[in-house]
Amino acid sequence: MTHASFPSWPSSAAQLVAVATGRSPADTVIRAGKWINVHTREILPDHDIAIVAGRIACVVPDASHCLGPETQVIEADGRYMIPGLCDGHMHIESGMLTPAEFARAVIPHGTTSMFTDPHEIANVLGLDGVRMMHDEALMQPVNIFTQMPSCAPSAPGMETTGFEITAEDVAEAMQWPGIIGLGEMMNFPGVSNADPKMLAEMAATQNAGKTVGGHYASPDLGPAFAGYVAGGPADDHEGTCEADAIARMRQGMRSMIRLGSAWYDVESQITAITEKGLDPRNMILCTDDSHSGTLVNDGHMNRVVRHAIDCGCDPLVALQMATINTATHFGLEREIGSLTPGRRGDVILTSDLKTLPIETVIARGQIVAENGTCLVECPHYDWPSAARQTVHLGKTLAADDFAIAAPTGANAVRANVIGVVENQAPTKALQFELPVTEGRVQATGEVCQIALVERHRATGKVTNAFVSGFGYDGPMAMASTVAHDSHHMIVVGTDADHMAMAANRLGAVGGGIVIFKDGAELALVELPIAGLMSDRPAAEVAAKADQMMVAMRACGCTLNNAFMQHSLLALVVIPELRISDLGLVDVRSFEFIPVVEPLS
């Protein structure tokens, strides 16, 4: 594994002491700023920060004794000096970017540490894919810590993935230099039922002294939740209401509250702090899933912190939730998360704590961005052909592959329909009466068709069902090889011919997202790496993603960030209904249910 090494605190201690005492000059001194101390929740004016070997030597009212002829002096000019922001839970693949290009996109927004779970690529390429993500992450000029994916498949027996992650894979990965813990444990029924494989994965992580990530996507806070917590997960980001956040914190978990491209779960949960007055040390801000358009146009963790402040959170508390709380959770309080001696020199200069303009970003003691421009190189991994050739349909698809047969003699049926909920990951289990024409069920009105096309083993299999909530009208189809978590291909459309066109187009280009309307291609986002990511710059990918959103609106969809809703329709661990390559899944009971039933 090739990775950029960073000297440890013990190996740098002699230099740090020499600079702090004035016996040696600092590499960099940030002068005359307001020190945001997240340990004590204070603003301390007129302080300097001295940095050597990428680490903070001292934070003092006057660091003139640390200056030398070669010392770089950065004038804070009374601005706030805050720690680099940490994203406590995220998936780089959701940005449709490689780790290098994701880093390049978020560095100007002040994100200097990320805790990433590459379970998307794990479903496509297995442990080899995780290793590739891990290796490129370690090449970056900021801190990207990798959580070893825990659940591929996310729900055994409910879906078929390209690869399966085993407890032995987890134990092996715990020895890699950049692995910080176990990724979100999505198989929450497995944990609650003491599934030996799930317990073995968590045991391998805990025995390595690392953190087990959680994912409890159920409103049931009774014995099932108690069993889940007892199993070992240390955090959870699937809460959607105040009661969820409180329950997790009371049980000693960290409540991770997220603002992603489509998940707006901060406002509904931060009231546990702002109104109920609970201790905020066990609450962490994160993004979970942010696509490239959000990163380029709106921001990253700076966006989340601003939003928390707008929701009534004290700015210093919001900053703690995006810095020291996160670092402490992962056992890195002595490395990142605060502006104190020995920690990595990750500093943001900003002129306002509420609106949080990110004016200068310093990572490991080097200026990496100023006024929205990334100033450093973000090295790329040499992705092999096996990672770029992952869409295997097995045949050219036709309209007949997307037909849903009705019971013999039926003129209408009752259909179980996936109901999309705007700005939330959960769906609704709905039922609609649908007409039958020539033995085939017809999607009408607000209901359109969804299909999951198998793309890992070239089986040619297509699973069909129905979905509502997108608002599509007229002949159209949208296909995507981003299909959490199994990442087959999801096709949603109003017309079978268009659905076949969209699926075949992605087979030809090797993965991505495409939209057809009235027989013409309106938008295409090529994602050649695992069918999930592009290694092009974020601005280029975001421009294509923006065109995709325009095309979705042209097809009648007005949902906020509707692609995120589309991409999660196969996520069989979040209630209520999902589609997999094996059928229509009722996630409330983890049972397959029929797509159509006879009218009573």
Secondary structure as GFF3:
##gff-version 3
##sequence-region A 1 600
A	DSSP	alpha_helix	9	20	.	.	.	ID=ss1
A	DSSP	beta_strand	28	37	.	.	.	ID=ss2
A	DSSP	beta_strand	42	52	.	.	.	ID=ss3
A	DSSP	beta_strand	55	60	.	.	.	ID=ss4
A	DSSP	three_ten_helix	64	66	.	.	.	ID=ss5
A	DSSP	beta_strand	72	75	.	.	.	ID=ss6
A	DSSP	beta_strand	80	83	.	.	.	ID=ss7
A	DSSP	beta_strand	85	90	.	.	.	ID=ss8
A	DSSP	three_ten_helix	92	95	.	.	.	ID=ss9
A	DSSP	alpha_helix	99	106	.	.	.	ID=ss10
A	DSSP	three_ten_helix	107	109	.	.	.	ID=ss11
A	DSSP	beta_strand	111	116	.	.	.	ID=ss12
A	DSSP	alpha_helix	119	138	.	.	.	ID=ss13
A	DSSP	beta_strand	143	148	.	.	.	ID=ss14
A	DSSP	alpha_helix	167	173	.	.	.	ID=ss15
A	DSSP	beta_strand	179	185	.	.	.	ID=ss16
A	DSSP	alpha_helix	188	192	.	.	.	ID=ss17
A	DSSP	alpha_helix	196	207	.	.	.	ID=ss18
A	DSSP	beta_strand	211	214	.	.	.	ID=ss19
A	DSSP	alpha_helix	223	231	.	.	.	ID=ss20
A	DSSP	beta_strand	235	236	.	.	.	ID=ss21
A	DSSP	alpha_helix	242	250	.	.	.	ID=ss22
A	DSSP	beta_strand	254	258	.	.	.	ID=ss23
A	DSSP	alpha_helix	271	274	.	.	.	ID=ss24
A	DSSP	three_ten_helix	280	282	.	.	.	ID=ss25
A	DSSP	beta_strand	283	286	.	.	.	ID=ss26
A	DSSP	alpha_helix	292	297	.	.	.	ID=ss27
A	DSSP	alpha_helix	301	310	.	.	.	ID=ss28
A	DSSP	alpha_helix	315	321	.	.	.	ID=ss29
A	DSSP	alpha_helix	324	329	.	.	.	ID=ss30
A	DSSP	beta_strand	347	350	.	.	.	ID=ss31
A	DSSP	beta_strand	360	363	.	.	.	ID=ss32
A	DSSP	beta_strand	366	370	.	.	.	ID=ss33
A	DSSP	beta_strand	373	374	.	.	.	ID=ss34
A	DSSP	alpha_helix	385	388	.	.	.	ID=ss35
A	DSSP	three_ten_helix	399	402	.	.	.	ID=ss36
A	DSSP	beta_strand	412	419	.	.	.	ID=ss37
A	DSSP	beta_strand	428	437	.	.	.	ID=ss38
A	DSSP	beta_strand	440	441	.	.	.	ID=ss39
A	DSSP	beta_strand	447	453	.	.	.	ID=ss40
A	DSSP	beta_strand	462	468	.	.	.	ID=ss41
A	DSSP	beta_strand	476	480	.	.	.	ID=ss42
A	DSSP	beta_strand	489	493	.	.	.	ID=ss43
A	DSSP	alpha_helix	496	509	.	.	.	ID=ss44
A	DSSP	beta_strand	512	517	.	.	.	ID=ss45
A	DSSP	beta_strand	520	526	.	.	.	ID=ss46
A	DSSP	alpha_helix	538	554	.	.	.	ID=ss47
A	DSSP	alpha_helix	562	567	.	.	.	ID=ss48
A	DSSP	beta_strand	577	580	.	.	.	ID=ss49
A	DSSP	beta_strand	583	586	.	.	.	ID=ss50
A	DSSP	beta_strand	591	593	.	.	.	ID=ss51
A	DSSP	beta_strand	596	598	.	.	.	ID=ss52
###
